């Protein structure tokens, strides 16, 4: 079955994720940092196994998680 998303879609989300991490890393506690690392490993696993759709979903979830962390830290 063909992937709905492309490598470029995942790369774009990855770029956005990197920006969010760079802007907010000093605010993350150890558990939050571990969650980010685990999510990143999951994304990499799916990319390596050519499951781009799953990688995209994982990346989107990570981006949403990072936005939530950022918003909660600056309330």
CHARMM-style PDB file with segment names, atoms N, HN, CA, C and O in Angstrom:
ATOM      1  N   UNK     1       0.840  -1.178   0.000  1.00  0.00      PROA
ATOM      2  CA  UNK     1       0.000   0.000   0.000  1.00  0.00      PROA
ATOM      3  C   UNK     1       0.886   1.243   0.000  1.00  0.00      PROA
ATOM      4  O   UNK     1       1.881   1.302   0.723  1.00  0.00      PROA
ATOM      5  N   UNK     2       0.532   2.209  -0.792  1.00  0.00      PROA
ATOM      6  HN  UNK     2      -0.275   2.161  -1.380  1.00  0.00      PROA
ATOM      7  CA  UNK     2       1.304   3.453  -0.900  1.00  0.00      PROA
ATOM      8  C   UNK     2       1.102   4.309   0.347  1.00  0.00      PROA
ATOM      9  O   UNK     2       0.033   4.308   0.959  1.00  0.00      PROA
ATOM     10  N   UNK     3       2.137   5.026   0.698  1.00  0.00      PROA
ATOM     11  HN  UNK     3       3.004   5.028   0.201  1.00  0.00      PROA
ATOM     12  CA  UNK     3       2.053   5.928   1.846  1.00  0.00      PROA
ATOM     13  C   UNK     3       1.252   7.171   1.484  1.00  0.00      PROA
ATOM     14  O   UNK     3       1.345   7.686   0.370  1.00  0.00      PROA
ATOM     15  N   UNK     4       0.472   7.637   2.438  1.00  0.00      PROA
ATOM     16  HN  UNK     4       0.397   7.218   3.342  1.00  0.00      PROA
ATOM     17  CA  UNK     4      -0.300   8.869   2.260  1.00  0.00      PROA
ATOM     18  C   UNK     4       0.617  10.090   2.357  1.00  0.00      PROA
ATOM     19  O   UNK     4       0.403  11.098   1.683  1.00  0.00      PROA
ATOM     20  N   UNK     5       1.637   9.981   3.205  1.00  0.00      PROA
ATOM     21  HN  UNK     5       1.810   9.162   3.753  1.00  0.00      PROA
ATOM     22  CA  UNK     5       2.569  11.079   3.426  1.00  0.00      PROA
ATOM     23  C   UNK     5       3.907  10.757   2.765  1.00  0.00      PROA
ATOM     24  O   UNK     5       4.192   9.603   2.444  1.00  0.00      PROA
ATOM     25  N   UNK     6       4.715  11.786   2.566  1.00  0.00      PROA
ATOM     26  HN  UNK     6       4.484  12.723   2.826  1.00  0.00      PROA
ATOM     27  CA  UNK     6       6.017  11.606   1.923  1.00  0.00      PROA
ATOM     28  C   UNK     6       7.139  11.852   2.921  1.00  0.00      PROA
ATOM     29  O   UNK     6       6.921  12.346   4.027  1.00  0.00      PROA
ATOM     30  N   UNK     7       8.348  11.489   2.495  1.00  0.00      PROA
ATOM     31  HN  UNK     7       8.525  11.087   1.596  1.00  0.00      PROA
ATOM     32  CA  UNK     7       9.532  11.784   3.308  1.00  0.00      PROA
ATOM     33  C   UNK     7       9.624  13.278   3.586  1.00  0.00      PROA
ATOM     34  O   UNK     7      10.014  13.691   4.678  1.00  0.00      PROA
ATOM     35  N   UNK     8       9.264  14.085   2.590  1.00  0.00      PROA
ATOM     36  HN  UNK     8       8.947  13.749   1.703  1.00  0.00      PROA
ATOM     37  CA  UNK     8       9.331  15.538   2.740  1.00  0.00      PROA
ATOM     38  C   UNK     8       8.371  16.036   3.818  1.00  0.00      PROA
ATOM     39  O   UNK     8       8.685  16.976   4.549  1.00  0.00      PROA
ATOM     40  N   UNK     9       7.193  15.399   3.915  1.00  0.00      PROA
ATOM     41  HN  UNK     9       6.939  14.635   3.322  1.00  0.00      PROA
ATOM     42  CA  UNK     9       6.247  15.763   4.969  1.00  0.00      PROA
ATOM     43  C   UNK     9       6.862  15.526   6.350  1.00  0.00      PROA
ATOM     44  O   UNK     9       6.756  16.364   7.246  1.00  0.00      PROA
ATOM     45  N   UNK    10       7.505  14.367   6.500  1.00  0.00      PROA
ATOM     46  HN  UNK    10       7.591  13.686   5.772  1.00  0.00      PROA
ATOM     47  CA  UNK    10       8.138  14.037   7.772  1.00  0.00      PROA
ATOM     48  C   UNK    10       9.305  14.987   8.042  1.00  0.00      PROA
ATOM     49  O   UNK    10       9.497  15.430   9.175  1.00  0.00      PROA
ATOM     50  N   UNK    11      10.074  15.296   7.017  1.00  0.00      PROA
ATOM     51  HN  UNK    11       9.918  14.936   6.097  1.00  0.00      PROA
ATOM     52  CA  UNK    11      11.197  16.229   7.187  1.00  0.00      PROA
ATOM     53  C   UNK    11      10.722  17.615   7.616  1.00  0.00      PROA
ATOM     54  O   UNK    11      11.347  18.247   8.467  1.00  0.00      PROA
ATOM     55  N   UNK    12       9.627  18.088   7.037  1.00  0.00      PROA
ATOM     56  HN  UNK    12       9.119  17.574   6.346  1.00  0.00      PROA
ATOM     57  CA  UNK    12       9.087  19.393   7.412  1.00  0.00      PROA
ATOM     58  C   UNK    12       8.659  19.398   8.878  1.00  0.00      PROA
ATOM     59  O   UNK    12       8.959  20.337   9.616  1.00  0.00      PROA
ATOM     60  N   UNK    13       7.967  18.362   9.286  1.00  0.00      PROA
ATOM     61  HN  UNK    13       7.723  17.599   8.686  1.00  0.00      PROA
ATOM     62  CA  UNK    13       7.566  18.270  10.694  1.00  0.00      PROA
ATOM     63  C   UNK    13       8.785  18.168  11.600  1.00  0.00      PROA
ATOM     64  O   UNK    13       8.812  18.759  12.680  1.00  0.00      PROA
ATOM     65  N   UNK    14       9.789  17.421  11.164  1.00  0.00      PROA
ATOM     66  HN  UNK    14       9.768  16.940  10.288  1.00  0.00      PROA
ATOM     67  CA  UNK    14      11.015  17.284  11.956  1.00  0.00      PROA
ATOM     68  C   UNK    14      11.689  18.636  12.155  1.00  0.00      PROA
ATOM     69  O   UNK    14      12.187  18.937  13.240  1.00  0.00      PROA
ATOM     70  N   UNK    15      11.701  19.441  11.111  1.00  0.00      PROA
ATOM     71  HN  UNK    15      11.296  19.196  10.230  1.00  0.00      PROA
ATOM     72  CA  UNK    15      12.268  20.783  11.207  1.00  0.00      PROA
ATOM     73  C   UNK    15      11.497  21.616  12.233  1.00  0.00      PROA
ATOM     74  O   UNK    15      12.099  22.313  13.050  1.00  0.00      PROA
ATOM     75  N   UNK    16      10.179  21.543  12.189  1.00  0.00      PROA
ATOM     76  HN  UNK    16       9.690  20.977  11.525  1.00  0.00      PROA
ATOM     77  CA  UNK    16       9.348  22.284  13.143  1.00  0.00      PROA
ATOM     78  C   UNK    16       9.579  21.783  14.563  1.00  0.00      PROA
ATOM     79  O   UNK    16       9.595  22.571  15.509  1.00  0.00      PROA
ATOM     80  N   UNK    17       9.757  20.471  14.714  1.00  0.00      PROA
ATOM     81  HN  UNK    17       9.743  19.831  13.946  1.00  0.00      PROA
ATOM     82  CA  UNK    17      10.022  19.879  16.024  1.00  0.00      PROA
ATOM     83  C   UNK    17      11.359  20.373  16.566  1.00  0.00      PROA
ATOM     84  O   UNK    17      11.465  20.731  17.739  1.00  0.00      PROA
ATOM     85  N   UNK    18      12.368  20.391  15.719  1.00  0.00      PROA
ATOM     86  HN  UNK    18      12.282  20.100  14.766  1.00  0.00      PROA
ATOM     87  CA  UNK    18      13.694  20.875  16.139  1.00  0.00      PROA
ATOM     88  C   UNK    18      13.604  22.312  16.626  1.00  0.00      PROA
ATOM     89  O   UNK    18      14.200  22.666  17.643  1.00  0.00      PROA
ATOM     90  N   UNK    19      12.863  23.138  15.903  1.00  0.00      PROA
ATOM     91  HN  UNK    19      12.380  22.850  15.077  1.00  0.00      PROA
ATOM     92  CA  UNK    19      12.710  24.535  16.327  1.00  0.00      PROA
ATOM     93  C   UNK    19      12.040  24.622  17.693  1.00  0.00      PROA
ATOM     94  O   UNK    19      12.476  25.392  18.550  1.00  0.00      PROA
ATOM     95  N   UNK    20      10.991  23.844  17.901  1.00  0.00      PROA
ATOM     96  HN  UNK    20      10.638  23.219  17.205  1.00  0.00      PROA
ATOM     97  CA  UNK    20      10.298  23.859  19.188  1.00  0.00      PROA
ATOM     98  C   UNK    20      11.219  23.401  20.316  1.00  0.00      PROA
ATOM     99  O   UNK    20      11.209  23.974  21.405  1.00  0.00      PROA
ATOM    100  N   UNK    21      12.016  22.366  20.047  1.00  0.00      PROA
ATOM    101  HN  UNK    21      12.024  21.900  19.162  1.00  0.00      PROA
ATOM    102  CA  UNK    21      12.941  21.876  21.064  1.00  0.00      PROA
ATOM    103  C   UNK    21      13.997  22.939  21.373  1.00  0.00      PROA
ATOM    104  O   UNK    21      14.277  23.217  22.539  1.00  0.00      PROA
ATOM    105  N   UNK    22      14.577  23.527  20.339  1.00  0.00      PROA
ATOM    106  HN  UNK    22      14.349  23.302  19.391  1.00  0.00      PROA
ATOM    107  CA  UNK    22      15.604  24.553  20.552  1.00  0.00      PROA
ATOM    108  C   UNK    22      15.077  25.735  21.356  1.00  0.00      PROA
ATOM    109  O   UNK    22      15.793  26.291  22.189  1.00  0.00      PROA
ATOM    110  N   UNK    23      13.850  26.114  21.111  1.00  0.00      PROA
ATOM    111  HN  UNK    23      13.268  25.663  20.434  1.00  0.00      PROA
ATOM    112  CA  UNK    23      13.275  27.278  21.776  1.00  0.00      PROA
ATOM    113  C   UNK    23      12.887  27.003  23.228  1.00  0.00      PROA
ATOM    114  O   UNK    23      12.783  27.933  24.027  1.00  0.00      PROA
ATOM    115  N   UNK    24      12.671  25.725  23.575  1.00  0.00      PROA
ATOM    116  HN  UNK    24      12.755  24.969  22.926  1.00  0.00      PROA
ATOM    117  CA  UNK    24      12.078  25.429  24.877  1.00  0.00      PROA
ATOM    118  C   UNK    24      12.816  24.391  25.704  1.00  0.00      PROA
ATOM    119  O   UNK    24      12.342  24.033  26.782  1.00  0.00      PROA
ATOM    120  N   UNK    25      13.943  23.901  25.249  1.00  0.00      PROA
ATOM    121  HN  UNK    25      14.329  24.192  24.374  1.00  0.00      PROA
ATOM    122  CA  UNK    25      14.598  22.776  25.929  1.00  0.00      PROA
ATOM    123  C   UNK    25      14.945  23.087  27.381  1.00  0.00      PROA
ATOM    124  O   UNK    25      14.910  22.192  28.226  1.00  0.00      PROA
ATOM    125  N   UNK    26      15.268  24.296  27.672  1.00  0.00      PROA
ATOM    126  HN  UNK    26      15.296  25.023  26.985  1.00  0.00      PROA
ATOM    127  CA  UNK    26      15.642  24.639  29.052  1.00  0.00      PROA
ATOM    128  C   UNK    26      14.461  24.531  30.010  1.00  0.00      PROA
ATOM    129  O   UNK    26      14.653  24.503  31.226  1.00  0.00      PROA
ATOM    130  N   UNK    27      13.254  24.470  29.481  1.00  0.00      PROA
ATOM    131  HN  UNK    27      13.098  24.493  28.494  1.00  0.00      PROA
ATOM    132  CA  UNK    27      12.058  24.389  30.311  1.00  0.00      PROA
ATOM    133  C   UNK    27      11.602  22.949  30.570  1.00  0.00      PROA
ATOM    134  O   UNK    27      10.723  22.722  31.400  1.00  0.00      PROA
ATOM    135  N   UNK    28      12.190  21.978  29.868  1.00  0.00      PROA
ATOM    136  HN  UNK    28      12.904  22.162  29.193  1.00  0.00      PROA
ATOM    137  CA  UNK    28      11.741  20.587  29.998  1.00  0.00      PROA
ATOM    138  C   UNK    28      12.335  19.946  31.246  1.00  0.00      PROA
ATOM    139  O   UNK    28      13.507  20.145  31.566  1.00  0.00      PROA
ATOM    140  N   UNK    29      11.507  19.175  31.944  1.00  0.00      PROA
ATOM    141  HN  UNK    29      10.555  19.014  31.684  1.00  0.00      PROA
ATOM    142  CA  UNK    29      12.041  18.387  33.049  1.00  0.00      PROA
ATOM    143  C   UNK    29      12.541  17.049  32.494  1.00  0.00      PROA
ATOM    144  O   UNK    29      12.428  16.788  31.296  1.00  0.00      PROA
ATOM    145  N   UNK    30      13.087  16.213  33.360  1.00  0.00      PROA
ATOM    146  HN  UNK    30      13.179  16.425  34.333  1.00  0.00      PROA
ATOM    147  CA  UNK    30      13.683  14.953  32.906  1.00  0.00      PROA
ATOM    148  C   UNK    30      12.670  14.035  32.226  1.00  0.00      PROA
ATOM    149  O   UNK    30      12.979  13.431  31.199  1.00  0.00      PROA
ATOM    150  N   UNK    31      11.475  13.924  32.779  1.00  0.00      PROA
ATOM    151  HN  UNK    31      11.224  14.414  33.614  1.00  0.00      PROA
ATOM    152  CA  UNK    31      10.447  13.064  32.181  1.00  0.00      PROA
ATOM    153  C   UNK    31      10.035  13.564  30.806  1.00  0.00      PROA
ATOM    154  O   UNK    31       9.866  12.775  29.876  1.00  0.00      PROA
ATOM    155  N   UNK    32       9.875  14.856  30.679  1.00  0.00      PROA
ATOM    156  HN  UNK    32      10.012  15.497  31.434  1.00  0.00      PROA
ATOM    157  CA  UNK    32       9.494  15.438  29.390  1.00  0.00      PROA
ATOM    158  C   UNK    32      10.598  15.221  28.348  1.00  0.00      PROA
ATOM    159  O   UNK    32      10.323  14.910  27.189  1.00  0.00      PROA
ATOM    160  N   UNK    33      11.834  15.387  28.778  1.00  0.00      PROA
ATOM    161  HN  UNK    33      12.057  15.640  29.719  1.00  0.00      PROA
ATOM    162  CA  UNK    33      12.955  15.158  27.873  1.00  0.00      PROA
ATOM    163  C   UNK    33      12.984  13.702  27.423  1.00  0.00      PROA
ATOM    164  O   UNK    33      13.203  13.417  26.246  1.00  0.00      PROA
ATOM    165  N   UNK    34      12.764  12.788  28.350  1.00  0.00      PROA
ATOM    166  HN  UNK    34      12.585  13.019  29.306  1.00  0.00      PROA
ATOM    167  CA  UNK    34      12.741  11.359  28.012  1.00  0.00      PROA
ATOM    168  C   UNK    34      11.610  11.042  27.034  1.00  0.00      PROA
ATOM    169  O   UNK    34      11.792  10.235  26.123  1.00  0.00      PROA
ATOM    170  N   UNK    35      10.461  11.661  27.212  1.00  0.00      PROA
ATOM    171  HN  UNK    35      10.313  12.317  27.952  1.00  0.00      PROA
ATOM    172  CA  UNK    35       9.339  11.458  26.286  1.00  0.00      PROA
ATOM    173  C   UNK    35       9.692  11.934  24.879  1.00  0.00      PROA
ATOM    174  O   UNK    35       9.340  11.283  23.894  1.00  0.00      PROA
ATOM    175  N   UNK    36      10.382  13.062  24.784  1.00  0.00      PROA
ATOM    176  HN  UNK    36      10.668  13.590  25.584  1.00  0.00      PROA
ATOM    177  CA  UNK    36      10.796  13.593  23.486  1.00  0.00      PROA
ATOM    178  C   UNK    36      11.789  12.635  22.820  1.00  0.00      PROA
ATOM    179  O   UNK    36      11.678  12.352  21.627  1.00  0.00      PROA
ATOM    180  N   UNK    37      12.751  12.142  23.587  1.00  0.00      PROA
ATOM    181  HN  UNK    37      12.841  12.372  24.556  1.00  0.00      PROA
ATOM    182  CA  UNK    37      13.749  11.214  23.049  1.00  0.00      PROA
ATOM    183  C   UNK    37      13.085   9.928  22.568  1.00  0.00      PROA
ATOM    184  O   UNK    37      13.400   9.434  21.485  1.00  0.00      PROA
ATOM    185  N   UNK    38      12.176   9.390  23.362  1.00  0.00      PROA
ATOM    186  HN  UNK    38      11.921   9.792  24.241  1.00  0.00      PROA
ATOM    187  CA  UNK    38      11.476   8.162  22.989  1.00  0.00      PROA
ATOM    188  C   UNK    38      10.654   8.365  21.725  1.00  0.00      PROA
ATOM    189  O   UNK    38      10.658   7.510  20.839  1.00  0.00      PROA
ATOM    190  N   UNK    39       9.957   9.473  21.634  1.00  0.00      PROA
ATOM    191  HN  UNK    39       9.954  10.168  22.354  1.00  0.00      PROA
ATOM    192  CA  UNK    39       9.157   9.763  20.438  1.00  0.00      PROA
ATOM    193  C   UNK    39      10.054   9.892  19.216  1.00  0.00      PROA
ATOM    194  O   UNK    39       9.709   9.407  18.138  1.00  0.00      PROA
ATOM    195  N   UNK    40      11.192  10.535  19.373  1.00  0.00      PROA
ATOM    196  HN  UNK    40      11.472  10.929  20.248  1.00  0.00      PROA
ATOM    197  CA  UNK    40      12.121  10.685  18.264  1.00  0.00      PROA
ATOM    198  C   UNK    40      12.647   9.331  17.795  1.00  0.00      PROA
ATOM    199  O   UNK    40      12.781   9.097  16.594  1.00  0.00      PROA
ATOM    200  N   UNK    41      12.942   8.449  18.734  1.00  0.00      PROA
ATOM    201  HN  UNK    41      12.833   8.640  19.709  1.00  0.00      PROA
ATOM    202  CA  UNK    41      13.401   7.103  18.380  1.00  0.00      PROA
ATOM    203  C   UNK    41      12.317   6.340  17.620  1.00  0.00      PROA
ATOM    204  O   UNK    41      12.613   5.598  16.683  1.00  0.00      PROA
ATOM    205  N   UNK    42      11.081   6.524  18.022  1.00  0.00      PROA
ATOM    206  HN  UNK    42      10.841   7.127  18.783  1.00  0.00      PROA
ATOM    207  CA  UNK    42       9.971   5.874  17.341  1.00  0.00      PROA
ATOM    208  C   UNK    42       9.825   6.385  15.905  1.00  0.00      PROA
ATOM    209  O   UNK    42       9.597   5.605  14.981  1.00  0.00      PROA
ATOM    210  N   UNK    43       9.956   7.685  15.731  1.00  0.00      PROA
ATOM    211  HN  UNK    43      10.140   8.319  16.482  1.00  0.00      PROA
ATOM    212  CA  UNK    43       9.891   8.281  14.388  1.00  0.00      PROA
ATOM    213  C   UNK    43      11.002   7.694  13.517  1.00  0.00      PROA
ATOM    214  O   UNK    43      10.756   7.284  12.382  1.00  0.00      PROA
ATOM    215  N   UNK    44      12.209   7.657  14.045  1.00  0.00      PROA
ATOM    216  HN  UNK    44      12.409   7.990  14.967  1.00  0.00      PROA
ATOM    217  CA  UNK    44      13.349   7.122  13.293  1.00  0.00      PROA
ATOM    218  C   UNK    44      13.124   5.665  12.918  1.00  0.00      PROA
ATOM    219  O   UNK    44      13.435   5.259  11.798  1.00  0.00      PROA
ATOM    220  N   UNK    45      12.593   4.881  13.835  1.00  0.00      PROA
ATOM    221  HN  UNK    45      12.341   5.211  14.745  1.00  0.00      PROA
ATOM    222  CA  UNK    45      12.310   3.475  13.568  1.00  0.00      PROA
ATOM    223  C   UNK    45      11.353   3.328  12.391  1.00  0.00      PROA
ATOM    224  O   UNK    45      11.584   2.520  11.492  1.00  0.00      PROA
ATOM    225  N   UNK    46      10.289   4.106  12.401  1.00  0.00      PROA
ATOM    226  HN  UNK    46      10.102   4.763  13.131  1.00  0.00      PROA
ATOM    227  CA  UNK    46       9.297   4.000  11.330  1.00  0.00      PROA
ATOM    228  C   UNK    46       9.850   4.477   9.988  1.00  0.00      PROA
ATOM    229  O   UNK    46       9.519   3.911   8.947  1.00  0.00      PROA
ATOM    230  N   UNK    47      10.683   5.505  10.005  1.00  0.00      PROA
ATOM    231  HN  UNK    47      10.952   5.966  10.851  1.00  0.00      PROA
ATOM    232  CA  UNK    47      11.309   5.972   8.763  1.00  0.00      PROA
ATOM    233  C   UNK    47      12.226   4.886   8.207  1.00  0.00      PROA
ATOM    234  O   UNK    47      12.198   4.585   7.014  1.00  0.00      PROA
ATOM    235  N   UNK    48      13.038   4.301   9.089  1.00  0.00      PROA
ATOM    236  HN  UNK    48      13.060   4.545  10.059  1.00  0.00      PROA
ATOM    237  CA  UNK    48      13.968   3.253   8.659  1.00  0.00      PROA
ATOM    238  C   UNK    48      13.246   2.047   8.065  1.00  0.00      PROA
ATOM    239  O   UNK    48      13.790   1.350   7.209  1.00  0.00      PROA
ATOM    240  N   UNK    49      12.025   1.806   8.519  1.00  0.00      PROA
ATOM    241  HN  UNK    49      11.583   2.373   9.215  1.00  0.00      PROA
ATOM    242  CA  UNK    49      11.245   0.664   8.048  1.00  0.00      PROA
ATOM    243  C   UNK    49      10.239   1.052   6.964  1.00  0.00      PROA
ATOM    244  O   UNK    49       9.296   0.311   6.686  1.00  0.00      PROA
ATOM    245  N   UNK    50      10.450   2.213   6.360  1.00  0.00      PROA
ATOM    246  HN  UNK    50      11.216   2.815   6.586  1.00  0.00      PROA
ATOM    247  CA  UNK    50       9.612   2.706   5.264  1.00  0.00      PROA
ATOM    248  C   UNK    50       8.125   2.798   5.616  1.00  0.00      PROA
ATOM    249  O   UNK    50       7.261   2.662   4.750  1.00  0.00      PROA
ATOM    250  N   UNK    51       7.848   3.028   6.879  1.00  0.00      PROA
ATOM    251  HN  UNK    51       8.550   3.138   7.582  1.00  0.00      PROA
ATOM    252  CA  UNK    51       6.466   3.248   7.293  1.00  0.00      PROA
ATOM    253  C   UNK    51       6.296   4.753   7.513  1.00  0.00      PROA
ATOM    254  O   UNK    51       6.170   5.230   8.641  1.00  0.00      PROA
ATOM    255  N   UNK    52       6.297   5.475   6.400  1.00  0.00      PROA
ATOM    256  HN  UNK    52       6.399   5.088   5.484  1.00  0.00      PROA
ATOM    257  CA  UNK    52       6.292   6.935   6.430  1.00  0.00      PROA
ATOM    258  C   UNK    52       5.009   7.477   7.056  1.00  0.00      PROA
ATOM    259  O   UNK    52       5.046   8.477   7.774  1.00  0.00      PROA
ATOM    260  N   UNK    53       3.892   6.838   6.796  1.00  0.00      PROA
ATOM    261  HN  UNK    53       3.861   6.027   6.212  1.00  0.00      PROA
ATOM    262  CA  UNK    53       2.637   7.319   7.389  1.00  0.00      PROA
ATOM    263  C   UNK    53       2.705   7.273   8.914  1.00  0.00      PROA
ATOM    264  O   UNK    53       2.300   8.220   9.588  1.00  0.00      PROA
ATOM    265  N   UNK    54       3.218   6.169   9.450  1.00  0.00      PROA
ATOM    266  HN  UNK    54       3.547   5.400   8.902  1.00  0.00      PROA
ATOM    267  CA  UNK    54       3.321   6.049  10.903  1.00  0.00      PROA
ATOM    268  C   UNK    54       4.337   7.048  11.454  1.00  0.00      PROA
ATOM    269  O   UNK    54       4.128   7.624  12.522  1.00  0.00      PROA
ATOM    270  N   UNK    55       5.439   7.254  10.724  1.00  0.00      PROA
ATOM    271  HN  UNK    55       5.609   6.786   9.857  1.00  0.00      PROA
ATOM    272  CA  UNK    55       6.437   8.241  11.136  1.00  0.00      PROA
ATOM    273  C   UNK    55       5.824   9.633  11.176  1.00  0.00      PROA
ATOM    274  O   UNK    55       6.083  10.408  12.096  1.00  0.00      PROA
ATOM    275  N   UNK    56       5.013   9.943  10.177  1.00  0.00      PROA
ATOM    276  HN  UNK    56       4.802   9.313   9.430  1.00  0.00      PROA
ATOM    277  CA  UNK    56       4.368  11.258  10.125  1.00  0.00      PROA
ATOM    278  C   UNK    56       3.429  11.436  11.316  1.00  0.00      PROA
ATOM    279  O   UNK    56       3.423  12.492  11.948  1.00  0.00      PROA
ATOM    280  N   UNK    57       2.649  10.426  11.619  1.00  0.00      PROA
ATOM    281  HN  UNK    57       2.654   9.568  11.106  1.00  0.00      PROA
ATOM    282  CA  UNK    57       1.711  10.502  12.751  1.00  0.00      PROA
ATOM    283  C   UNK    57       2.478  10.675  14.057  1.00  0.00      PROA
ATOM    284  O   UNK    57       2.095  11.485  14.901  1.00  0.00      PROA
ATOM    285  N   UNK    58       3.560   9.917  14.224  1.00  0.00      PROA
ATOM    286  HN  UNK    58       3.871   9.260  13.538  1.00  0.00      PROA
ATOM    287  CA  UNK    58       4.393  10.050  15.430  1.00  0.00      PROA
ATOM    288  C   UNK    58       4.989  11.455  15.521  1.00  0.00      PROA
ATOM    289  O   UNK    58       5.022  12.052  16.597  1.00  0.00      PROA
ATOM    290  N   UNK    59       5.457  11.978  14.390  1.00  0.00      PROA
ATOM    291  HN  UNK    59       5.430  11.493  13.516  1.00  0.00      PROA
ATOM    292  CA  UNK    59       6.041  13.324  14.377  1.00  0.00      PROA
ATOM    293  C   UNK    59       4.984  14.372  14.705  1.00  0.00      PROA
ATOM    294  O   UNK    59       5.250  15.318  15.446  1.00  0.00      PROA
ATOM    295  N   UNK    60       3.800  14.204  14.158  1.00  0.00      PROA
ATOM    296  HN  UNK    60       3.584  13.436  13.555  1.00  0.00      PROA
ATOM    297  CA  UNK    60       2.708  15.139  14.450  1.00  0.00      PROA
ATOM    298  C   UNK    60       2.348  15.094  15.935  1.00  0.00      PROA
ATOM    299  O   UNK    60       2.117  16.134  16.552  1.00  0.00      PROA
ATOM    300  N   UNK    61       2.301  13.905  16.498  1.00  0.00      PROA
ATOM    301  HN  UNK    61       2.489  13.060  15.997  1.00  0.00      PROA
ATOM    302  CA  UNK    61       2.027  13.767  17.933  1.00  0.00      PROA
ATOM    303  C   UNK    61       3.110  14.440  18.768  1.00  0.00      PROA
ATOM    304  O   UNK    61       2.810  15.095  19.766  1.00  0.00      PROA
ATOM    305  N   UNK    62       4.370  14.280  18.363  1.00  0.00      PROA
ATOM    306  HN  UNK    62       4.614  13.748  17.552  1.00  0.00      PROA
ATOM    307  CA  UNK    62       5.463  14.906  19.095  1.00  0.00      PROA
ATOM    308  C   UNK    62       5.374  16.425  18.997  1.00  0.00      PROA
ATOM    309  O   UNK    62       5.573  17.123  19.991  1.00  0.00      PROA
ATOM    310  N   UNK    63       5.081  16.934  17.821  1.00  0.00      PROA
ATOM    311  HN  UNK    63       4.919  16.367  17.013  1.00  0.00      PROA
ATOM    312  CA  UNK    63       4.939  18.383  17.662  1.00  0.00      PROA
ATOM    313  C   UNK    63       3.826  18.911  18.568  1.00  0.00      PROA
ATOM    314  O   UNK    63       3.998  19.932  19.232  1.00  0.00      PROA
ATOM    315  N   UNK    64       2.698  18.224  18.595  1.00  0.00      PROA
ATOM    316  HN  UNK    64       2.558  17.394  18.055  1.00  0.00      PROA
ATOM    317  CA  UNK    64       1.580  18.647  19.451  1.00  0.00      PROA
ATOM    318  C   UNK    64       1.970  18.590  20.928  1.00  0.00      PROA
ATOM    319  O   UNK    64       1.604  19.472  21.705  1.00  0.00      PROA
ATOM    320  N   UNK    65       2.709  17.558  21.308  1.00  0.00      PROA
ATOM    321  HN  UNK    65       3.007  16.842  20.677  1.00  0.00      PROA
ATOM    322  CA  UNK    65       3.182  17.427  22.689  1.00  0.00      PROA
ATOM    323  C   UNK    65       4.094  18.596  23.056  1.00  0.00      PROA
ATOM    324  O   UNK    65       3.965  19.173  24.136  1.00  0.00      PROA
ATOM    325  N   UNK    66       5.010  18.942  22.160  1.00  0.00      PROA
ATOM    326  HN  UNK    66       5.114  18.473  21.283  1.00  0.00      PROA
ATOM    327  CA  UNK    66       5.930  20.052  22.415  1.00  0.00      PROA
ATOM    328  C   UNK    66       5.189  21.387  22.515  1.00  0.00      PROA
ATOM    329  O   UNK    66       5.528  22.225  23.351  1.00  0.00      PROA
ATOM    330  N   UNK    67       4.197  21.582  21.681  1.00  0.00      PROA
ATOM    331  HN  UNK    67       3.921  20.902  21.002  1.00  0.00      PROA
ATOM    332  CA  UNK    67       3.394  22.811  21.752  1.00  0.00      PROA
ATOM    333  C   UNK    67       2.648  22.869  23.080  1.00  0.00      PROA
ATOM    334  O   UNK    67       2.555  23.928  23.701  1.00  0.00      PROA
ATOM    335  N   UNK    68       2.114  21.722  23.514  1.00  0.00      PROA
ATOM    336  HN  UNK    68       2.190  20.862  23.009  1.00  0.00      PROA
ATOM    337  CA  UNK    68       1.399  21.665  24.789  1.00  0.00      PROA
ATOM    338  C   UNK    68       2.354  21.993  25.939  1.00  0.00      PROA
ATOM    339  O   UNK    68       2.010  22.759  26.839  1.00  0.00      PROA
ATOM    340  N   UNK    69       3.555  21.407  25.902  1.00  0.00      PROA
ATOM    341  HN  UNK    69       3.835  20.785  25.171  1.00  0.00      PROA
ATOM    342  CA  UNK    69       4.542  21.708  26.953  1.00  0.00      PROA
ATOM    343  C   UNK    69       4.878  23.191  26.973  1.00  0.00      PROA
ATOM    344  O   UNK    69       4.920  23.819  28.030  1.00  0.00      PROA
ATOM    345  N   UNK    70       5.115  23.737  25.793  1.00  0.00      PROA
ATOM    346  HN  UNK    70       5.081  23.226  24.933  1.00  0.00      PROA
ATOM    347  CA  UNK    70       5.455  25.163  25.684  1.00  0.00      PROA
ATOM    348  C   UNK    70       4.336  26.031  26.249  1.00  0.00      PROA
ATOM    349  O   UNK    70       4.596  26.960  27.014  1.00  0.00      PROA
ATOM    350  N   UNK    71       3.109  25.737  25.880  1.00  0.00      PROA
ATOM    351  HN  UNK    71       2.898  24.982  25.259  1.00  0.00      PROA
ATOM    352  CA  UNK    71       1.969  26.538  26.338  1.00  0.00      PROA
ATOM    353  C   UNK    71       1.778  26.409  27.844  1.00  0.00      PROA
ATOM    354  O   UNK    71       1.430  27.385  28.508  1.00  0.00      PROA
ATOM    355  N   UNK    72       1.998  25.228  28.385  1.00  0.00      PROA
ATOM    356  HN  UNK    72       2.281  24.435  27.845  1.00  0.00      PROA
ATOM    357  CA  UNK    72       1.850  25.030  29.835  1.00  0.00      PROA
ATOM    358  C   UNK    72       2.942  25.730  30.628  1.00  0.00      PROA
ATOM    359  O   UNK    72       2.705  26.167  31.754  1.00  0.00      PROA
ATOM    360  N   UNK    73       4.131  25.841  30.057  1.00  0.00      PROA
ATOM    361  HN  UNK    73       4.323  25.486  29.143  1.00  0.00      PROA
ATOM    362  CA  UNK    73       5.253  26.485  30.755  1.00  0.00      PROA
ATOM    363  C   UNK    73       5.096  28.007  30.784  1.00  0.00      PROA
ATOM    364  O   UNK    73       5.606  28.670  31.687  1.00  0.00      PROA
ATOM    365  N   UNK    74       4.392  28.553  29.798  1.00  0.00      PROA
ATOM    366  HN  UNK    74       3.978  28.014  29.065  1.00  0.00      PROA
ATOM    367  CA  UNK    74       4.296  30.011  29.684  1.00  0.00      PROA
ATOM    368  C   UNK    74       2.927  30.548  30.049  1.00  0.00      PROA
ATOM    369  O   UNK    74       2.545  31.633  29.613  1.00  0.00      PROA
ATOM    370  N   UNK    75       2.191  29.796  30.842  1.00  0.00      PROA
ATOM    371  HN  UNK    75       2.502  28.914  31.196  1.00  0.00      PROA
ATOM    372  CA  UNK    75       0.875  30.284  31.304  1.00  0.00      PROA
ATOM    373  C   UNK    75       1.044  31.229  32.452  1.00  0.00      PROA
ATOM    374  OT1 UNK    75       0.057  31.744  32.978  1.00  0.00      PROA
TER     375      UNK     75
END
